[in-house]
């Protein structure tokens, strides 16, 4: 398995150059097509009493500004990617989460920068990462802040024997094969035989795919911050994890570990659901 197509999400607000450079590097490493994507929308119009829709001049201006900004991002994407890799472009006015989920069918991997606010951001201006992870059906690479390139000296897998973690290991196999060192870590107060058996099984599975891994169990409470603390202490270049949670209408509800990983912009993360 390898990544032959990568969707690169470019948020309409803030700098996009660092994540474009990262996307180009990843596309070159995997000989993949790089699909640039950017979308944003204006808040829905006000519905007056009697069902009359009110659209004021400010909404029209916002729409025009979004269209201009998307064109500017498209030009910057083309300029930085150049002829280094094969590229495509997808830009549109609309809900960024929904449109990015729809585009996910064209890619093996979604790459995005860390948004300024993961859980209270403007859903009209940047994708909701929780819903993206749970609904896209693709691994999502969330880059560290201002990340322009990536080392793969040390990769950590946050492991528990669940569907999400098993999916994440398979989805991230191209990264694991490039890593110089792979550590599979489990955080649990009790190192039971079942835990050790699952760790040994995943080590054997990776070995059959040419990946040599070591395992460690940290006998601590599995709270949200622990896996982030371990990754920081190990100076990890990338952490691979299942994304745990569920969507309820438009709300994303996730567990402590997933929330901590998404909120930490110092780490590169690959997450699958």
N, C-alpha and C positions, 0 to 999 in steps of 0.2 A: 504494500500500500504506500502511496505517496500523495502529495497534494498537487493536482494538476490545474486547479483553478482556485483563486483566492479572491473573495470579496473584501474590499478595503473600505470600511465606513469612514467617511470624512464629515465630522460634525460641522454644522454651518457656522458655529461660533468658535472663536479662538483660532490658534495657529494649527495649520494642518501639515506644514512641511515636515516635522519630525516623524509623524506616522506614515506619511507618503514614503519617506526614505526607508523606514522600517519595512513597509509593504514591498517596496522594490527589492530590498535585500532578501526577504523571504521568498519572493517569486523567483529570484535568481538561484537561490539555494535549491529550490525544489523544481526548477524549470517549469514554472506554472504561469498561466495567464493571470494577470492582475486586473481585476474588475473594480474600477473606482466607482464609489457610490456616495451620493449626498442627497439628502431630502430634508425638508422642513415644511411646516404648515402654519397657517394663521389660526388662532382660536376660532371656534365655531361662531357664526353670527348670532346676534341677539334675536330671540323670537318674542315679538310683542304680543300683547293681549289680542286674542282673535286669530292667532296663527300667522300674523304678518312678520316676515323676516326683515330685520333692520341691518343693512350693510352700510357703514359709514366710510368716509374718505380714508380714515386711518387704516382700515382693513385693506383697501386697495393699495395704499402705499406699502404696507407690510408685504403684500403679495409681490409687488414689483421689486422690493428689496430682496426678498428671498430668491426670486428668479435671477437677479443680477449677481447675488452672492454665489449661487450654484454655478453660474457661468464662470465667475472668477476662480472658484475652486477647480472647476474642470480644466481651466487654462493652467493653473498651478500644478495640477496632477500631471497633465501632459508634458509640461516643461520639465518637471523633476524626474518623471519616469523616462522621458525621451524614447530612445530606441533600445534601452537596456533590457527591457522585457516586453513581451506582447501584452497589450493593454486593451481594455474595453471601458466604456463609460455608461453609467446609469445614473441619471439625475432627474428628480421630479419634485413637484410640489405635492405634498400629501403627508400623511402621518408617517414619520420616519421609522417607527418600530414595525408597523404593518408592511410598509414597502420593503424594508430590509429583510423581513422574514420571507416575503414573496421572492426576493432575489436570491435567497439562500439556496434555492434549488439549482442554481447555476454553479455552485461552488462546493469544494471539499472543506473549506475553512473560511471562517469570518474573522477579520482582524479589525479591531477598533481601539481608539485611544481611551484612556481613562477620562470619563466626563468629570466636570467640576463637582457635580453632586449626583451620586448614583441613585439615591432614593428620594430625593426631593427636587430633582431637576425639572426642566420644562419639557414635557413629553411632546410638545409641538416642535421643539428645536433639536432634540437628540433622542436616539433610541433608548427605550427602557431596557437595560441590560438583563434584568431578571426575566422579563417576558421573552426577550430575544433568546436567551439560553434555553428556556423551557419549551419554546414553540418552534424554533428554527430547524431542529433536527440536524444541526451541524455543530461541530466544536467551535467555540468562540475564544479567540485569543484576545485578551484584554491587556494592552501594553502598559508598562510603567509610564509614569508621567514623563513627557518629553523624550521618550525612547526613540532613538534614531537607528540603532542597530542592536543586535542581540548576540551575546555569547551563549554557548551551550556547554559550558564546562561542567556544571552541576545542575541536574534536573531532579526535582523531588516530586514523588507521587504521594498525595495524601490518600491513604488507602483505608477503606472498610469494605467488607464484602457485600456490596450492594449493586443493584443494576446500574446506578449512575456512575459509580467508580469503575466498574468493569467497562462500561461504555467509554469513559474518559481515557482509560489505558489504550484501548484499541484506536480511538480517534486520534490520540496523540502519538501514535507509533512512529511517524516520520521524525518527530522531534526526539523521541527516545533513541532512535537509531543513530542520530547525530551526536548525542550527548557523550561526553567523556566519562562522566560518572552519573549513575542513577541510584537514588536512594528511595526505597519504599518505606514510608513511615506510617505507623498507626499510633493513635493517641487513645489510650484506654487504661483505666485504673487496674484492670485485671487482665493479665496476659494468659488467656485461656488456651487450651489445646486447639479449639476451633479457630481462634485468631491466628495462631502459628501455622496451622494447616492451610488457611487461606493465603497467608503470606508466602509460604513455600510453593503453593500452587501458582501464584502469580509470577514468582521468580522463575519457575520452570517454564511457564507460558512465554515469558519475555525471552528466556534463553533460546527457545526454539525459533524465535524471530531475530536472533542475533544480538540481543540486548542483555548485557550482564548487569545485574542489579544486586544491591545489598539491602537488608531490611533492618529496621529499628523499631522498637516499641517504646513509647514514652508513657510511663505509668502515671498519667495525670488525668484530671477531669477533661472531658472533650468539650471544652467551651470554645466560643468563637475565636478568641484571640490566640489560642495555643498554637494552631497550625501556622499562623502568620509569624509568631515569635520564633518557632522552630526554623522556618524558612529564612528569616532574617539572621538567626544565629549561625546557620549553615552557609550563609552568603550564597543562597541559591540564585541561579540565573532564570529559572522557570519553575513554576509549580503547577502540577496537573491535578485536577480534582473534579469530582462529580459536583454538579450544581443541584442543591437540594431545596425543594420548595414546590409550590403549586400556585396556579393562577386562579383567582376568583373574580370573575368578570374582568375589570381592568386593573385589579389590584394584584401585586406580586408579593407573595409571602414566602420568606425564606428562613432557613435555620441560621444559627449563630455563626457557624464556620463559613457558610456561603456568604453571609452578609459581611463578615470581616474581610474575606478575600476580595470581594467587590469594592469595598471601601478603601482598601490599602493600595495606594497608587505608587508604591515603591517597588512592587513586584510585577513581573510578567506572569500572567496566568492563562492556562488553557482549561476551559470548563465545558463539560458536556452534561446533558440531562438524559 
